């Protein structure tokens, strides 16, 4: 086969390696090196942002001014080395403008007489401008390593590298904000911080949680051992500050802390994070270089193998051909299995692409079609399955060994269908239109804040860091956007600014039902809650929506104690767009909800429909009657198992329950789903019960502390 085999081998190897280059002709290792060079500049600008915000507070300008000057010099030097684009130079100049005069005054030892409002305004403008610049620069850095929409060259290690860098940026935002407000001259001035600056802090806190969770979940073990110390603050003071911001968002209480001391502690943490980032970058580049070297060796071996099997029949079998076959077989046996597999899967990755077609045709790039000898095309060979795939046969294909990372999903963000123009026009709310006030609560699905929106008090639920939380955000947006009922929480709009996704809803002053049941309840509370929840659920079911997580904590109370069903993140539509029922055993059999309130058929993974919500409703009625959790004497899982196994043990109702109420509760938790009443029937039965209650029964239901059945620990 001589020259023909060598020629085909060289052409094959050349084409394999050509697709590993970007359009600019740089390898993935080159692009990661470029990204880290940009991240070095980002680190310097993060430092400049933090100390500039501290300077603008004014109370310690003489301490911060020399640090600002040094930080600017460091940034300018690297900018010049990297030949920064004029547009981004202009953005940096804009961010610096707010501090130019205060910096000059502080360096000259001049005292300024600016008002508190002017200091706050300068701090907010600088904070926001630097954040905008950082967002552009980091996005630009990681855009360098995206190839055709996938990051398969890097896998989990690259995804961890990016998430860790974005976590560092979110931490840098927190440093700038905290050092800025603690440097302001009076506590009153802290209250003047703009709503946009407060929103940026909310975003930073959410991003820290999101990226930290992602790194812990996805980082390879060897990588995690390197960067673990960068995920949390070593300083107790910084941990307490971060906890305060996350749990209460009470940044005003931080005023009075020594801003210079905080600056030093934050900087120690962020500088250490940068060192870990550099180590991670080096580890990643070493791994990629080693992988490329291994692949080059093995791809050459595969190229020679393909040339061997595609040799003209005239030379097979022959002494030279058999000698080369034996040598290649020995190399295949001795080759590193994992490296060889990656090289093989690389070829399979090309199956069906233009590269695959050119590889199988073996046309020389130096000889256009129609010029020179007709290239040889082999018939389909009868080789083992993996070689059949390799040679273009129709054997089973194999997935790539590299983790494929879809941009925008790691860390998770909402699907594009919610970011189209029509949806944004109808429901979109800008993050900076919200004036965040304080934290209301948090859970697995996210964190909820009280805020002002166009002069109206609202509740803003920021989606959490998990994929489930984001899926819940999407589901709740879809459902709430088309509902309107007095007993379902009102939806005002959504923030769709990845990675930040928020639901904006009506603010319910009464809190949630579970909290209300820890206090004394007013007269008529049971009947009002029972009917309000049933009415809201009747409306949802009339719209073919199954809630799937009905419980007391998912019922909010208005100021006048109107019950409002909320948290539809686990809900599901039972009809398609053409109104055909799609509820089937394979669709609605998953274990969804919260154990204590979960219907038996849901726990058993059986087919379920709206009657599952009715069962959950019965458990809520039990809560309102007793002011206690269902099966409060056992763990959540044991509570669910009690309901779902054997004859189905139900919570013990208290003595004295009015017979009509007892009958309703027992009907709703019937073990046979088809025997449970629909919510329309429940509403009618409640109206009849209300009309027929005796004074004694009404007084029993109105007991302010309920009727507990479990001994309190």
ZAMARGU-4260 file (C-alpha; in steps of 0.2 Angstrom, whole numbers, plus 5000, padded with zeros to 4 digits):
<rodrens>
0) 5000/5000/5000 | 5015/5011/5002 | 5013/5029/4997 | 4994/5028/4995 | 4992/5022/5013
5) 5004/5036/5020 | 4995/5049/5010 | 4978/5044/5017 | 4985/5043/5034 | 4992/5061/5033
10) 4976/5068/5026 | 4965/5059/5039 | 4976/5066/5053 | 4976/5083/5046 | 4957/5084/5045
15) 4955/5077/5062 | 4966/5091/5069 | 4958/5104/5058 | 4942/5104/5067 | 4950/5106/5084
20) 4955/5124/5079 | 4944/5139/5081 | 4939/5151/5067 | 4954/5161/5073 | 4965/5147/5072
25) 4968/5145/5091 | 4967/5128/5100 | 4956/5127/5116 | 4972/5128/5127 | 4976/5145/5118
30) 4958/5151/5121 | 4959/5146/5140 | 4975/5155/5141 | 4967/5171/5134 | 4952/5169/5146
35) 4964/5168/5161 | 4974/5184/5155 | 4957/5193/5154 | 4953/5186/5171 | 4969/5194/5178
40) 4963/5211/5172 | 4946/5207/5179 | 4954/5204/5196 | 4963/5221/5196 | 4947/5230/5191
45) 4938/5221/5205 | 4950/5228/5217 | 4949/5245/5210 | 4930/5244/5211 | 4930/5239/5229
50) 4942/5252/5235 | 4934/5266/5224 | 4917/5263/5233 | 4926/5263/5250 | 4934/5280/5245
55) 4917/5288/5239 | 4909/5285/5256 | 4921/5298/5262 | 4924/5294/5280 | 4941/5286/5277
60) 4946/5294/5261 | 4964/5298/5267 | 4966/5279/5270 | 4959/5273/5254 | 4965/5286/5241
65) 4983/5279/5240 | 4976/5262/5237 | 4964/5268/5223 | 4979/5277/5215 | 4989/5261/5215
70) 4975/5250/5209 | 4972/5262/5194 | 4990/5261/5190 | 4990/5242/5190 | 4974/5242/5179
75) 4981/5254/5167 | 4997/5244/5165 | 4988/5228/5160 | 4976/5237/5149 | 4990/5244/5139
80) 4998/5227/5138 | 4982/5219/5132 | 4978/5233/5120 | 4960/5235/5127 | 4947/5241/5115
85) 4942/5259/5115 | 4924/5255/5119 | 4929/5247/5136 | 4942/5260/5140 | 4927/5272/5139
90) 4917/5262/5150 | 4931/5261/5163 | 4933/5280/5162 | 4915/5283/5165 | 4916/5272/5180
95) 4931/5281/5187 | 4923/5298/5184 | 4913/5298/5200 | 4929/5296/5210 | 4941/5308/5200
100) 4938/5324/5211 | 4936/5315/5228 | 4952/5305/5224 | 4962/5321/5219 | 4956/5330/5235
105) 4960/5316/5246 | 4978/5314/5239 | 4980/5333/5241 | 4974/5332/5259 | 4959/5344/5255
110) 4943/5341/5265 | 4927/5341/5254 | 4910/5348/5259 | 4899/5336/5249 | 4882/5332/5256
115) 4877/5315/5261 | 4866/5313/5246 | 4880/5318/5234 | 4892/5305/5242 | 4878/5291/5241
120) 4875/5296/5223 | 4893/5295/5218 | 4895/5278/5227 | 4880/5271/5218 | 4885/5277/5201
125) 4902/5270/5203 | 4896/5254/5209 | 4884/5252/5195 | 4896/5257/5181 | 4910/5245/5187
130) 4897/5231/5189 | 4891/5234/5171 | 4910/5234/5165 | 4914/5218/5174 | 4899/5209/5167
135) 4904/5213/5149 | 4922/5209/5153 | 4918/5192/5161 | 4906/5187/5147 | 4919/5192/5134
140) 4932/5181/5143 | 4922/5165/5142 | 4915/5169/5125 | 4933/5165/5120 | 4931/5146/5123
145) 4914/5143/5115 | 4914/5132/5099 | 4899/5130/5089 | 4888/5132/5105 | 4896/5118/5115
150) 4911/5117/5127 | 4915/5099/5124 | 4934/5102/5124 | 4933/5107/5142 | 4919/5097/5151
155) 4916/5099/5169 | 4932/5106/5173 | 4929/5121/5162 | 4912/5123/5168 | 4919/5124/5186
160) 4932/5136/5181 | 4919/5148/5174 | 4907/5146/5189 | 4921/5149/5201 | 4926/5165/5191
165) 4908/5171/5192 | 4907/5167/5211 | 4922/5177/5213 | 4914/5192/5204 | 4899/5191/5215
170) 4909/5191/5230 | 4918/5206/5223 | 4902/5215/5222 | 4898/5211/5240 | 4915/5218/5245
175) 4912/5235/5235 | 4894/5237/5242 | 4899/5233/5260 | 4915/5244/5260 | 4905/5258/5252
180) 4890/5259/5264 | 4901/5257/5279 | 4912/5272/5274 | 4897/5283/5272 | 4897/5297/5285
185) 4880/5294/5293 | 4868/5279/5295 | 4854/5290/5288 | 4864/5291/5272 | 4864/5272/5270
190) 4845/5273/5268 | 4848/5284/5252 | 4856/5270/5242 | 4848/5268/5226 | 4836/5254/5221
195) 4847/5249/5207 | 4862/5247/5219 | 4851/5237/5231 | 4845/5226/5216 | 4864/5223/5211
200) 4867/5217/5229 | 4852/5205/5227 | 4859/5199/5211 | 4876/5196/5219 | 4869/5187/5234
205) 4859/5176/5222 | 4874/5173/5211 | 4885/5168/5225 | 4872/5155/5230 | 4870/5149/5213
210) 4888/5147/5208 | 4894/5140/5224 | 4880/5126/5223 | 4885/5123/5205 | 4904/5121/5209
215) 4900/5109/5224 | 4889/5099/5214 | 4899/5098/5197 | 4917/5100/5201 | 4929/5085/5199
220) 4935/5079/5215 | 4953/5084/5211 | 4948/5101/5207 | 4937/5103/5222 | 4952/5099/5233
225) 4961/5114/5226 | 4947/5127/5226 | 4937/5122/5242 | 4944/5135/5253 | 4938/5149/5241
230) 4920/5144/5243 | 4918/5151/5260 | 4925/5166/5270 | 4938/5161/5283 | 4934/5177/5293
235) 4920/5175/5306 | 4916/5194/5304 | 4913/5192/5285 | 4903/5176/5287 | 4892/5185/5299
240) 4890/5200/5287 | 4886/5188/5273 | 4873/5178/5283 | 4865/5195/5288 | 4863/5200/5270
245) 4857/5183/5265 | 4845/5180/5279 | 4838/5198/5282 | 4845/5209/5269 | 4848/5222/5283
250) 4862/5231/5276 | 4858/5246/5286 | 4863/5238/5302 | 4881/5236/5295 | 4885/5254/5296
255) 4897/5259/5309 | 4909/5244/5306 | 4927/5249/5302 | 4927/5250/5283 | 4946/5249/5281
260) 4947/5233/5292 | 4933/5225/5281 | 4942/5230/5265 | 4957/5221/5271 | 4948/5205/5276
265) 4938/5205/5260 | 4954/5208/5250 | 4963/5193/5258 | 4949/5182/5254 | 4947/5188/5236
270) 4966/5188/5233 | 4966/5170/5239 | 4952/5166/5227 | 4962/5173/5213 | 4977/5162/5217
275) 4966/5147/5217 | 4959/5152/5201 | 4976/5153/5193 | 4980/5135/5200 | 4963/5129/5192
280) 4968/5137/5176 | 4985/5129/5176 | 4977/5112/5180 | 4965/5114/5166 | 4978/5118/5153
285) 4989/5104/5159 | 4975/5092/5157 | 4970/5098/5140 | 4988/5098/5134 | 4990/5080/5140
290) 4973/5075/5132 | 4978/5083/5115 | 4995/5074/5115 | 4987/5058/5119 | 4974/5061/5106
295) 4987/5065/5093 | 4996/5049/5096 | 4980/5039/5095 | 4972/5048/5081 | 4988/5044/5071
300) 4986/5026/5076 | 4967/5026/5070 | 4972/5035/5054 | 4985/5021/5050 | 4971/5008/5055
305) 4959/5015/5043 | 4972/5016/5029 | 4976/4998/5032 | 4957/4992/5031 | 4954/5003/5016
310) 4969/4996/5006 | 4965/4991/4988 | 4961/4972/4987 | 4976/4969/4977 | 4988/4971/4991
315) 4977/4961/5004 | 4983/4949/5009 | 5001/4952/5006 | 5017/4950/5016 | 5019/4969/5018
320) 5001/4972/5022 | 5001/4957/5035 | 5016/4964/5043 | 5008/4981/5045 | 4992/4973/5051
325) 5002/4964/5065 | 5011/4979/5070 | 4995/4990/5071 | 4987/4976/5081 | 5001/4976/5094
330) 5000/4995/5095 | 4981/4994/5098 | 4983/4981/5112 | 4997/4992/5120 | 4988/5009/5118
335) 4980/5017/5134 | 4962/5011/5134 | 4954/5028/5139 | 4965/5038/5127 | 4961/5027/5113
340) 4942/5027/5117 | 4942/5046/5117 | 4950/5046/5100 | 4938/5033/5093 | 4923/5043/5100
345) 4930/5059/5092 | 4929/5050/5075 | 4911/5045/5080 | 4907/5063/5085 | 4910/5067/5066
350) 4898/5054/5060 | 4886/5062/5048 | 4895/5079/5047 | 4904/5087/5033 | 4921/5082/5041
355) 4914/5064/5042 | 4910/5064/5023 | 4927/5071/5019 | 4936/5058/5030 | 4927/5044/5022
360) 4930/5050/5004 | 4949/5053/5007 | 4949/5067/4994 | 4966/5076/4995 | 4964/5094/4998
365) 4978/5097/4985 | 4968/5088/4971 | 4951/5096/4967 | 4937/5084/4962 | 4939/5079/4943
370) 4958/5082/4944 | 4970/5068/4945 | 4966/5050/4949 | 4949/5045/4955 | 4950/5042/4974
375) 4947/5025/4981 | 4930/5022/4990 | 4929/5006/4999 | 4913/4995/5001 | 4906/4994/5018
380) 4918/4983/5028 | 4912/4969/5039 | 4922/4973/5055 | 4917/4973/5073 | 4904/4986/5078
385) 4916/5000/5084 | 4926/4998/5068 | 4910/4998/5057 | 4906/5015/5066 | 4923/5021/5063
390) 4923/5017/5044 | 4906/5024/5041 | 4896/5009/5042 | 4879/5008/5051 | 4884/5001/5067
395) 4878/5008/5084 | 4884/5025/5087 | 4892/5029/5104 | 4891/5045/5114 | 4905/5057/5116
400) 4916/5053/5132 | 4917/5072/5135 | 4903/5080/5146 | 4894/5092/5134 | 4890/5108/5142
405) 4876/5118/5134 | 4880/5136/5136 | 4868/5145/5148 | 4862/5129/5157 | 4878/5127/5168
410) 4874/5136/5179 | 4856/5135/5175 | 4845/5148/5168 | 4828/5149/5160 | 4824/5142/5143
415) 4823/5154/5129 | 4805/5152/5126 | 4802/5164/5141 | 4813/5177/5134 | 4804/5180/5117
420) 4798/5198/5113 | 4780/5194/5116 | 4782/5187/5133 | 4794/5200/5139 | 4782/5213/5132
425) 4767/5206/5142 | 4775/5200/5158 | 4793/5207/5158 | 4799/5218/5173 | 4816/5226/5174
430) 4826/5221/5189 | 4830/5239/5192 | 4811/5244/5192 | 4810/5235/5209 | 4815/5244/5225
435) 4820/5230/5237 | 4816/5233/5255 | 4819/5217/5266 | 4819/5198/5265 | 4802/5189/5269
440) 4808/5171/5269 | 4817/5158/5259 | 4815/5139/5254 | 4821/5127/5242 | 4812/5136/5228
445) 4821/5153/5231 | 4821/5168/5242 | 4807/5181/5244 | 4809/5199/5247 | 4797/5213/5250
450) 4799/5227/5237 | 4791/5242/5229 | 4785/5242/5211 | 4778/5257/5204 | 4772/5263/5221
455) 4764/5247/5225 | 4770/5235/5239 | 4775/5218/5230 | 4783/5201/5234 | 4798/5196/5224
460) 4803/5178/5223 | 4821/5176/5217 | 4823/5158/5210 | 4835/5147/5219 | 4851/5139/5213
465) 4846/5122/5208 | 4839/5116/5191 | 4823/5111/5201 | 4821/5129/5207 | 4823/5136/5189
470) 4811/5123/5182 | 4798/5128/5196 | 4801/5147/5191 | 4797/5143/5173 | 4781/5132/5178
475) 4775/5146/5189 | 4777/5160/5176 | 4767/5150/5164 | 4753/5146/5176 | 4752/5162/5185
480) 4753/5173/5169 | 4735/5167/5164 | 4726/5166/5180 | 4715/5178/5189 | 4705/5173/5205
485) 4703/5181/5222 | 4709/5165/5230 | 4725/5163/5219 | 4740/5175/5222 | 4740/5188/5209
490) 4755/5188/5197 | 4761/5205/5191 | 4776/5200/5180 | 4793/5192/5180 | 4811/5197/5179
495) 4821/5188/5165 | 4839/5193/5167 | 4849/5178/5167 | 4856/5172/5179 | 4843/5181/5189
500) 4825/5176/5187 | 4811/5183/5199 | 4792/5182/5201 | 4784/5198/5205 | 4767/5195/5215
505) 4755/5204/5226 | 4761/5206/5243 | 4751/5197/5256 | 4752/5206/5273 | 4745/5191/5283
510) 4760/5179/5279 | 4757/5161/5276 | 4744/5150/5284 | 4757/5139/5293 | 4764/5154/5302
515) 4746/5160/5306 | 4742/5143/5314 | 4757/5146/5327 | 4747/5161/5334 | 4729/5163/5340
520) 4716/5164/5326 | 4701/5175/5325 | 4683/5169/5325 | 4677/5161/5309 | 4695/5157/5304
525) 4692/5139/5300 | 4677/5141/5288 | 4685/5156/5279 | 4701/5147/5276 | 4693/5130/5271
530) 4681/5139/5259 | 4694/5151/5252 | 4707/5137/5248 | 4694/5126/5241 | 4687/5140/5230
535) 4705/5144/5224 | 4708/5125/5220 | 4691/5124/5211 | 4697/5138/5200 | 4714/5130/5196
540) 4706/5113/5192 | 4693/5122/5181 | 4709/5128/5171 | 4715/5110/5171 | 4729/5114/5183
545) 4735/5102/5196 | 4744/5110/5210 | 4753/5095/5217 | 4760/5103/5232 | 4746/5110/5242
550) 4750/5113/5260 | 4748/5127/5273 | 4764/5135/5269 | 4758/5137/5251 | 4743/5147/5256
555) 4745/5166/5259 | 4734/5177/5269 | 4729/5195/5264 | 4728/5209/5276 | 4709/5205/5278
560) 4713/5186/5280 | 4708/5181/5262 | 4716/5164/5258 | 4727/5164/5242 | 4734/5148/5235
565) 4752/5151/5229 | 4768/5142/5225 | 4763/5134/5208 | 4781/5129/5204 | 4776/5110/5204
570) 4760/5112/5196 | 4756/5104/5179 | 4743/5107/5165 | 4732/5093/5162 | 4727/5098/5144
575) 4737/5103/5129 | 4735/5119/5119 | 4721/5111/5108 | 4712/5106/5125 | 4714/5087/5123
580) 4717/5078/5140 | 4735/5071/5141 | 4735/5065/5159 | 4741/5047/5157 | 4749/5035/5168
585) 4766/5038/5161 | 4764/5057/5163 | 4758/5059/5180 | 4765/5045/5191 | 4781/5054/5198
590) 4783/5057/5216 | 4780/5076/5217 | 4775/5086/5233 | 4779/5086/5251 | 4777/5070/5261
595) 4765/5074/5275 | 4753/5081/5262 | 4756/5068/5249 | 4742/5057/5242 | 4745/5039/5244
600) 4744/5036/5225 | 4757/5049/5222 | 4769/5041/5235 | 4766/5024/5227 | 4770/5031/5209
605) 4753/5027/5203 | 4743/5037/5190 | 4735/5052/5199 | 4724/5067/5194 | 4715/5081/5203
610) 4709/5070/5217 | 4728/5070/5223 | 4726/5089/5227 | 4709/5085/5237 | 4719/5073/5248
615) 4732/5086/5251 | 4718/5098/5255 | 4711/5086/5269 | 4728/5087/5277 | 4727/5106/5277
620) 4710/5105/5285 | 4718/5094/5299 | 4731/5108/5301 | 4717/5122/5303 | 4707/5111/5315
625) 4722/5106/5326 | 4735/5119/5323 | 4747/5105/5321 | 4756/5096/5307 | 4748/5080/5300
630) 4756/5065/5309 | 4766/5077/5319 | 4772/5062/5330 | 4782/5054/5316 | 4795/5059/5303
635) 4789/5066/5286 | 4793/5050/5277 | 4784/5039/5290 | 4769/5050/5289 | 4768/5048/5270
640) 4770/5029/5272 | 4757/5028/5286 | 4745/5036/5273 | 4750/5025/5259 | 4753/5008/5266
645) 4741/4995/5273 | 4723/5001/5276 | 4730/5019/5276 | 4732/5026/5294 | 4725/5044/5294
650) 4729/5058/5307 | 4718/5057/5322 | 4704/5070/5322 | 4701/5079/5339 | 4686/5075/5349
655) 4671/5086/5346 | 4673/5090/5328 | 4656/5094/5321 | 4650/5078/5312 | 4648/5087/5295
660) 4666/5094/5296 | 4672/5076/5300 | 4663/5068/5286 | 4670/5081/5274 | 4688/5078/5280
665) 4686/5059/5279 | 4678/5060/5262 | 4693/5071/5256 | 4706/5058/5262 | 4697/5043/5256
670) 4710/5029/5251 | 4701/5027/5234 | 4704/5043/5223 | 4688/5042/5213 | 4678/5043/5229
675) 4685/5060/5234 | 4674/5074/5231 | 4679/5087/5218 | 4682/5105/5224 | 4666/5112/5217
680) 4657/5099/5228 | 4668/5104/5243 | 4663/5122/5241 | 4645/5118/5240 | 4646/5107/5256
685) 4656/5120/5265 | 4642/5133/5261 | 4629/5120/5268 | 4639/5117/5283 | 4641/5136/5287
690) 4622/5138/5286 | 4619/5123/5297 | 4632/5125/5311 | 4625/5126/5329 | 4631/5139/5340
695) 4641/5126/5350 | 4649/5119/5334 | 4653/5136/5328 | 4661/5140/5345 | 4671/5124/5344
700) 4678/5128/5327 | 4682/5146/5333 | 4694/5140/5347 | 4709/5152/5345 | 4722/5139/5349
705) 4714/5125/5339 | 4712/5107/5346 | 4729/5099/5346 | 4729/5080/5346 | 4748/5077/5348
710) 4758/5081/5364 | 4769/5095/5361 | 4788/5092/5365
</rodrens>
